Amino acid sequence: MGNSNMPMGFTFSMSANEKAMNNFARMNEEERARVIEKARNVSSKHEMEKLIQDLGERDKFF
């Protein structure tokens, strides 16, 4: 799955959180697809920041 399939706000926010980026990179394709779908359904900057924060703390994410 390439970066072109990811919401811009998601990639921008994730670039500021190395732990989230690393956790995302370690996910399998199905997990990444679920995260991207969640990102597509975000309706505010605050929600996106929370999604990325939770992704950085992967044990809390799933």
LINPE-V972556 format. One record per pair of residues at least 12 apart in sequence whose C-alpha atoms are under 10 Angstrom apart, sorted by the first residue. I is the first residue (numbers start at 0). J is the second residue. D is the distance in whole Angstrom. If there is no record, write none. Layout:
# LINPE-V972556
I_J_D + I_J_D
This chain:
# LINPE-V972556
0_28_8 + 0_31_9 + 0_32_8 + 4_32_10 + 4_35_8 + 5_32_9 + 5_34_10 + 5_35_6 + 5_36_9 + 5_38_8 + 5_39_8 + 6_35_8 + 6_36_9 + 6_38_7 + 6_39_6 + 6_40_10 + 6_41_10 + 7_38_10 + 7_39_10 + 8_38_8 + 8_39_9 + 8_41_10 + 8_43_10 + 8_44_8 + 8_47_7 + 8_48_9 + 9_34_10 + 9_35_8 + 9_37_10 + 9_38_6 + 9_39_8 + 9_41_9 + 9_44_10 + 9_47_7 + 9_48_9 + 9_50_9 + 9_51_8 + 10_35_10 + 10_38_10 + 10_51_10 + 12_44_9 + 12_47_7 + 12_48_7 + 12_49_10 + 12_50_9 + 12_51_7 + 12_52_9 + 13_47_9 + 13_48_9 + 13_50_9 + 13_51_6 + 13_52_9 + 13_54_9 + 13_55_9 + 14_51_10 + 15_51_9 + 16_48_10 + 16_51_7 + 16_52_8 + 16_54_9 + 16_55_7 + 17_55_8 + 18_51_9 + 18_52_9 + 18_54_8 + 18_55_5 + 18_56_8 + 18_57_9 + 19_50_9 + 19_51_6 + 19_52_7 + 19_53_8 + 19_54_5 + 19_55_4 + 19_56_7 + 19_57_8 + 20_51_9 + 20_54_8 + 20_55_7 + 21_54_9 + 21_55_8 + 22_54_7 + 22_55_7 + 22_56_8 + 22_57_7 + 22_58_10 + 23_35_10 + 23_51_10 + 23_54_7 + 23_55_8 + 23_57_9 + 26_57_10 + 30_61_9 + 34_50_9 + 34_51_10 + 34_54_8 + 34_60_9 + 34_61_10 + 37_50_8 + 38_50_7 + 38_51_9
